[in-house]
């Protein structure tokens, strides 16, 4: 059985929403399900750039909450640390 070759092309600005959604879903799924549960950890932490409102909103929808920690990031904006408590998830 042969398959047609995959179509690869450079990303264009119109692809941005789909790429961001794919990346954030994959990253959240990895940290929440695979790593935290398999490792039997009580909580997880992730950082999101404060200007990336879409990423912060995505994590918040999946139970991640800011824990008050911030560190300097690019362009004068901080990274915001978010925490997921597995007992509440």
Short mmCIF file of the C-alpha atoms (twelve columns), coordinates in Angstrom:
data_MODEL
# 
_entry.id   MODEL 
# 
loop_
_atom_site.group_PDB 
_atom_site.id 
_atom_site.type_symbol 
_atom_site.label_atom_id 
_atom_site.label_alt_id 
_atom_site.label_comp_id 
_atom_site.label_asym_id 
_atom_site.label_seq_id 
_atom_site.Cartn_x 
_atom_site.Cartn_y 
_atom_site.Cartn_z 
_atom_site.pdbx_PDB_model_num 
ATOM 1  C CA . UNK A 1  0.000  0.000  0.000  1 
ATOM 2  C CA . UNK A 2  1.485  3.319  -1.024 1 
ATOM 3  C CA . UNK A 3  0.593  6.668  0.393  1 
ATOM 4  C CA . UNK A 4  0.907  9.989  -1.368 1 
ATOM 5  C CA . UNK A 5  3.795  12.078 -0.055 1 
ATOM 6  C CA . UNK A 6  2.909  14.464 2.749  1 
ATOM 7  C CA . UNK A 7  2.445  18.039 1.679  1 
ATOM 8  C CA . UNK A 8  4.901  20.221 3.565  1 
ATOM 9  C CA . UNK A 9  5.049  23.942 3.148  1 
ATOM 10 C CA . UNK A 10 6.305  26.892 5.149  1 
ATOM 11 C CA . UNK A 11 3.800  28.247 7.654  1 
ATOM 12 C CA . UNK A 12 2.039  31.470 6.784  1 
ATOM 13 C CA . UNK A 13 0.410  34.018 9.129  1 
ATOM 14 C CA . UNK A 14 -3.021 32.487 8.461  1 
ATOM 15 C CA . UNK A 15 -1.753 29.234 10.053 1 
ATOM 16 C CA . UNK A 16 -0.987 30.879 13.402 1 
ATOM 17 C CA . UNK A 17 -4.246 30.058 15.216 1 
ATOM 18 C CA . UNK A 18 -4.133 26.395 14.223 1 
ATOM 19 C CA . UNK A 19 -0.458 26.061 15.187 1 
ATOM 20 C CA . UNK A 20 -0.967 27.710 18.573 1 
ATOM 21 C CA . UNK A 21 -3.959 25.482 19.326 1 
ATOM 22 C CA . UNK A 22 -2.070 22.334 18.338 1 
ATOM 23 C CA . UNK A 23 0.965  23.279 20.408 1 
ATOM 24 C CA . UNK A 24 -0.965 24.198 23.532 1 
ATOM 25 C CA . UNK A 25 -3.156 21.080 23.407 1 
ATOM 26 C CA . UNK A 26 -0.139 18.829 23.014 1 
ATOM 27 C CA . UNK A 27 1.825  20.554 25.755 1 
ATOM 28 C CA . UNK A 28 -1.044 20.533 28.230 1 
ATOM 29 C CA . UNK A 29 -1.887 16.912 27.511 1 
ATOM 30 C CA . UNK A 30 1.723  15.909 28.058 1 
ATOM 31 C CA . UNK A 31 2.147  17.721 31.373 1 
ATOM 32 C CA . UNK A 32 -1.248 16.910 32.791 1 
ATOM 33 C CA . UNK A 33 -1.906 13.344 31.759 1 
ATOM 34 C CA . UNK A 34 1.350  11.641 30.895 1 
ATOM 35 C CA . UNK A 35 3.816  13.162 33.246 1 
ATOM 36 C CA . UNK A 36 1.904  14.170 36.344 1 
ATOM 37 C CA . UNK A 37 -0.318 11.119 36.667 1 
ATOM 38 C CA . UNK A 38 2.253  8.505  35.672 1 
ATOM 39 C CA . UNK A 39 4.775  10.026 38.043 1 
ATOM 40 C CA . UNK A 40 2.128  10.203 40.788 1 
ATOM 41 C CA . UNK A 41 2.923  13.856 41.381 1 
ATOM 42 C CA . UNK A 42 0.562  15.992 43.421 1 
ATOM 43 C CA . UNK A 43 0.958  19.100 41.261 1 
ATOM 44 C CA . UNK A 44 2.531  20.506 38.124 1 
ATOM 45 C CA . UNK A 45 3.909  23.894 37.143 1 
ATOM 46 C CA . UNK A 46 4.189  25.579 33.781 1 
ATOM 47 C CA . UNK A 47 5.207  29.083 32.735 1 
ATOM 48 C CA . UNK A 48 3.425  31.221 30.170 1 
ATOM 49 C CA . UNK A 49 4.563  34.580 28.869 1 
ATOM 50 C CA . UNK A 50 2.207  37.199 30.313 1 
ATOM 51 C CA . UNK A 51 1.554  38.692 26.874 1 
ATOM 52 C CA . UNK A 52 0.439  35.300 25.554 1 
ATOM 53 C CA . UNK A 53 -3.156 35.679 26.683 1 
ATOM 54 C CA . UNK A 54 -4.286 32.772 24.536 1 
ATOM 55 C CA . UNK A 55 -1.895 30.305 26.229 1 
ATOM 56 C CA . UNK A 56 -2.786 31.552 29.719 1 
ATOM 57 C CA . UNK A 57 -6.503 31.241 28.954 1 
ATOM 58 C CA . UNK A 58 -6.014 27.745 27.558 1 
ATOM 59 C CA . UNK A 59 -4.198 26.564 30.685 1 
ATOM 60 C CA . UNK A 60 -6.814 28.208 32.909 1 
ATOM 61 C CA . UNK A 61 -9.599 26.324 31.087 1 
ATOM 62 C CA . UNK A 62 -7.764 23.103 31.925 1 
ATOM 63 C CA . UNK A 63 -7.385 23.820 35.627 1 
ATOM 64 C CA . UNK A 64 -4.010 25.580 35.771 1 
ATOM 65 C CA . UNK A 65 -3.960 28.637 38.089 1 
ATOM 66 C CA . UNK A 66 -1.333 31.388 38.572 1 
ATOM 67 C CA . UNK A 67 0.614  30.761 41.764 1 
ATOM 68 C CA . UNK A 68 1.951  34.308 42.195 1 
ATOM 69 C CA . UNK A 69 5.487  33.611 40.906 1 
ATOM 70 C CA . UNK A 70 6.769  35.743 38.027 1 
ATOM 71 C CA . UNK A 71 10.158 36.065 36.379 1 
ATOM 72 C CA . UNK A 72 11.507 38.496 33.802 1 
ATOM 73 C CA . UNK A 73 10.877 37.631 30.179 1 
ATOM 74 C CA . UNK A 74 11.437 39.197 26.758 1 
ATOM 75 C CA . UNK A 75 10.204 42.615 25.681 1 
ATOM 76 C CA . UNK A 76 9.748  43.843 29.263 1 
ATOM 77 C CA . UNK A 77 7.033  41.262 30.002 1 
ATOM 78 C CA . UNK A 78 7.237  38.534 32.644 1 
ATOM 79 C CA . UNK A 79 6.655  34.830 32.575 1 
ATOM 80 C CA . UNK A 80 3.742  33.858 34.837 1 
ATOM 81 C CA . UNK A 81 4.012  30.510 36.611 1 
ATOM 82 C CA . UNK A 82 0.831  28.445 36.734 1 
ATOM 83 C CA . UNK A 83 0.100  25.407 38.889 1 
ATOM 84 C CA . UNK A 84 -2.152 22.406 38.407 1 
ATOM 85 C CA . UNK A 85 -3.182 20.549 41.558 1 
ATOM 86 C CA . UNK A 86 -3.844 16.958 40.549 1 
ATOM 87 C CA . UNK A 87 -6.210 16.381 43.477 1 
ATOM 88 C CA . UNK A 88 -8.526 19.002 41.984 1 
ATOM 89 C CA . UNK A 89 -8.046 17.831 38.369 1 
# 
